[in-house]
């Protein structure tokens, strides 16, 4: 190694050489180890990891379709789509350690309660890799600010969505419903239908009922995204979105406004908690107006309702989130005498001229069943009995029919089963019979219950719509139509997907003469003065009042009550003809008025609708007081 | 040590010996391997610049900055070669204190990512003095160990070398820079081993260090450093946090396959899946874009470069040259194994750059200084060894 003659100043050189060799061997071993790992990663498991690398950066993403629009029957736009900014979070891109900071920043930027943001993230219906909707309808300036701060706000994304705009505000809320964020349970069911975790879905009313048609179908695109989830580019469009169908409602905005005006007045004049008004065309089953108060502002939902606001609506005892016209059932009271009377006539228990002796009360066992005037009306026929709404008359008629036949005729008029209207949440009402009583209470119908059922008390309940539909059948001569709220469905290209057809549920199994008699009786309700000055109006109207007791007796032994008035307007003023094109029902829940406030409410609607010159409303009847004392 | 010793005879040698005699001993291979590695580093810098959408010829682009640093490095390399390394022995102590001074200055005026005090701005450029500290400490330790070559069996000398390292080590840890402090420890161990220090005492020392681990864990390591170590042991525990880089870099490496996706075609890094794709994780980008072939090329270049470095040490007729080469060799091996090991999931995440490949002016300049000194050692032996 070292040439002779050269002074080597390196003693212990051999040991050092060994160390250098050991070092070299260690180096070779280490690099071999690294190479082996590279072989494993790049050559052996390369395929799997390459897939992983691709799925890391490419991403299948839905292309939302344009949701269908909604028009009233005259083509007036009721629901539009407005472009708006939404703020969303992809939880997988939000490190847990930074979550509190991000939530705090978002809450101040969006002026939201941090609890609402946390609830949204934790209530995320999808996986952690799916976007969660935090806010919608975000102002442009705020959206830009959040988009620029994306590095400080990991996982937060801003996107442009189409938001529903309800042009008439709360006027149609109960019918149209609203769209809202999809919940976990619904998403699970609809995932295969292409629903996204950050999707909006119809949550009530027509928006819910016609969700499939309105939504259309989403497209699909493959995008490339970076680690922060931001879109780099669209790689391919796998399927194009198809816009949703548009709906034309049967509702008439003008009539809806008139109905709303009448309801608002009644609500205020009688300090009502809740009221319903529905108008229908008896010849087709088209709903022309439908108001249920209290209501909500569907635009508030469209823009993202806060949890506190939603809870307030949800916990409101008057249930503004439920359309009372179809979603709640009440005793019909005297309006139900249509069923008892028609049934008795059809079953030939009575003729139009049969006289029945009425009494102050009838006694069954030890219980007294009083007439409402506590005196009776003497010997009267069906028309008179209906016109005066004699309770003892109809107790006796109910006894003649028996509970089973009474229930049969009730079902003939559409009670006890949903009408099938194209609105969600419809309830069926109750028509008591022997089977129902056995199934529900495990005992037979008592004689007293059988007579009460004849005047719409006891177990009888129905929705305001069911009652209106029964009177619509009376007005059109005995055809029970399925009420409809959507008149026509139009495709995105303007073609008619589903034209309007009236749907007949069935013909009521009674001869036409029965309906003619009952229409005369309904007209006599008005002309006899039972509805006070309604007979003086410049239009001809026939109908029936109802005061339906419910609940628990107060200290004076009196029950609270609902007020009803259900009526129809013969086309040419002649009730003998089944040609009415307008039937309405007014309902005031738990009213405390001295008179029938529902009748006044309907009267007011008709006055506005027909442009009556003189206002015949009787304000004294709207006062709060004792109905029983007033009569 | 401590006394300034001028060596006029050597200066005279330099002046009178024919230039050709020196350059016959110049290790052209060492220069070429280093240049090739630096070229690969520049290519990766180019790729990362293009992929992030920056014009590579933009004056502020990382690529152009890297090109400029490379130019400076070549000049520094040549200057270090011309400089007679024997003066380093004379100036070992001043160098030591200059080193400590620069590190202390970094702590005072330095800036860095996440509150660290690592970088000092020199004009438009940023310089990380802890990189230079590695080379300077190699000089100081080489001098110290060479002077005590006959007493390397004593614990005192070994402990002395350790104590010499402590101030530098503390200043680096204060920045805090776990990576550099580990490299310094690796250099110290490598130099002690290669200079022939007693295995008995080295073993005892290693045992002591291992025993210190629990203490270091509780009192020295910062939370993020612990987090990195924990997530190395179980990357799946926090795939979006500290384990994220590990998972993503392995995906990137694997995606490369045999031939790679081609320069600038890496997807992982381009889409920011690799959070520090042109710094500590540059090898992941290289492996994805240049594939297994490219990665093995890097390994081979490092092996042949290390071979030349160790040969320079072995050839050196004075102790200083041998131990200095041992220091440079230890530095290269340690950084190669730990950085690549980290990228491919064999080692925990520590901020240790891959020499030449990781972007960074200070690292490149420091390597140029170290390799330049080696060349200076090569050409200043009285004759070639073979």
HADDOCK unambig.tbl for C-alpha pairs under 7 A between the chains (distance, minus, plus):
assign (segid A and resid 8 and name CA) (segid B and resid 317 and name CA) 6.76 0.50 0.50
assign (segid A and resid 9 and name CA) (segid B and resid 317 and name CA) 6.94 0.50 0.50
assign (segid A and resid 9 and name CA) (segid B and resid 318 and name CA) 6.43 0.50 0.50
assign (segid A and resid 10 and name CA) (segid B and resid 319 and name CA) 6.58 0.50 0.50
assign (segid A and resid 15 and name CA) (segid B and resid 196 and name CA) 6.51 0.50 0.50
assign (segid A and resid 16 and name CA) (segid B and resid 194 and name CA) 6.27 0.50 0.50
assign (segid A and resid 16 and name CA) (segid B and resid 195 and name CA) 6.28 0.50 0.50
assign (segid A and resid 16 and name CA) (segid B and resid 196 and name CA) 5.39 0.50 0.50
assign (segid A and resid 19 and name CA) (segid B and resid 193 and name CA) 6.90 0.50 0.50
assign (segid A and resid 19 and name CA) (segid B and resid 194 and name CA) 5.47 0.50 0.50
assign (segid A and resid 19 and name CA) (segid B and resid 196 and name CA) 6.92 0.50 0.50
assign (segid A and resid 20 and name CA) (segid B and resid 194 and name CA) 6.10 0.50 0.50
assign (segid A and resid 27 and name CA) (segid B and resid 333 and name CA) 6.94 0.50 0.50
assign (segid A and resid 30 and name CA) (segid B and resid 337 and name CA) 6.90 0.50 0.50
assign (segid A and resid 31 and name CA) (segid B and resid 299 and name CA) 6.98 0.50 0.50
assign (segid A and resid 34 and name CA) (segid B and resid 341 and name CA) 6.68 0.50 0.50
assign (segid A and resid 38 and name CA) (segid B and resid 292 and name CA) 6.88 0.50 0.50
assign (segid A and resid 41 and name CA) (segid B and resid 253 and name CA) 6.88 0.50 0.50
assign (segid A and resid 41 and name CA) (segid B and resid 254 and name CA) 4.86 0.50 0.50
assign (segid A and resid 42 and name CA) (segid B and resid 253 and name CA) 6.52 0.50 0.50
assign (segid A and resid 42 and name CA) (segid B and resid 254 and name CA) 4.34 0.50 0.50
assign (segid A and resid 42 and name CA) (segid B and resid 255 and name CA) 6.82 0.50 0.50
assign (segid A and resid 42 and name CA) (segid B and resid 256 and name CA) 6.25 0.50 0.50
assign (segid A and resid 42 and name CA) (segid B and resid 257 and name CA) 4.44 0.50 0.50
assign (segid A and resid 42 and name CA) (segid B and resid 258 and name CA) 6.39 0.50 0.50
assign (segid A and resid 42 and name CA) (segid B and resid 292 and name CA) 6.30 0.50 0.50
assign (segid A and resid 43 and name CA) (segid B and resid 257 and name CA) 5.68 0.50 0.50
assign (segid A and resid 43 and name CA) (segid B and resid 258 and name CA) 6.21 0.50 0.50
assign (segid A and resid 46 and name CA) (segid B and resid 254 and name CA) 4.91 0.50 0.50
assign (segid A and resid 46 and name CA) (segid B and resid 255 and name CA) 6.06 0.50 0.50
assign (segid A and resid 46 and name CA) (segid B and resid 257 and name CA) 5.68 0.50 0.50
assign (segid A and resid 49 and name CA) (segid B and resid 251 and name CA) 5.53 0.50 0.50
assign (segid A and resid 49 and name CA) (segid B and resid 254 and name CA) 5.53 0.50 0.50
assign (segid A and resid 49 and name CA) (segid B and resid 255 and name CA) 5.82 0.50 0.50
assign (segid A and resid 50 and name CA) (segid B and resid 254 and name CA) 6.44 0.50 0.50
assign (segid A and resid 50 and name CA) (segid B and resid 255 and name CA) 4.35 0.50 0.50
assign (segid A and resid 52 and name CA) (segid B and resid 251 and name CA) 6.92 0.50 0.50
assign (segid A and resid 53 and name CA) (segid B and resid 251 and name CA) 5.95 0.50 0.50
assign (segid A and resid 53 and name CA) (segid B and resid 252 and name CA) 6.81 0.50 0.50
assign (segid A and resid 53 and name CA) (segid B and resid 255 and name CA) 6.35 0.50 0.50
assign (segid A and resid 53 and name CA) (segid B and resid 268 and name CA) 6.58 0.50 0.50
assign (segid A and resid 95 and name CA) (segid B and resid 240 and name CA) 6.45 0.50 0.50
assign (segid A and resid 95 and name CA) (segid B and resid 241 and name CA) 6.66 0.50 0.50
assign (segid A and resid 226 and name CA) (segid B and resid 271 and name CA) 4.31 0.50 0.50
assign (segid A and resid 226 and name CA) (segid B and resid 272 and name CA) 5.82 0.50 0.50
assign (segid A and resid 226 and name CA) (segid B and resid 273 and name CA) 6.61 0.50 0.50
assign (segid A and resid 227 and name CA) (segid B and resid 271 and name CA) 6.18 0.50 0.50
assign (segid A and resid 227 and name CA) (segid B and resid 272 and name CA) 5.44 0.50 0.50
assign (segid A and resid 227 and name CA) (segid B and resid 273 and name CA) 4.72 0.50 0.50
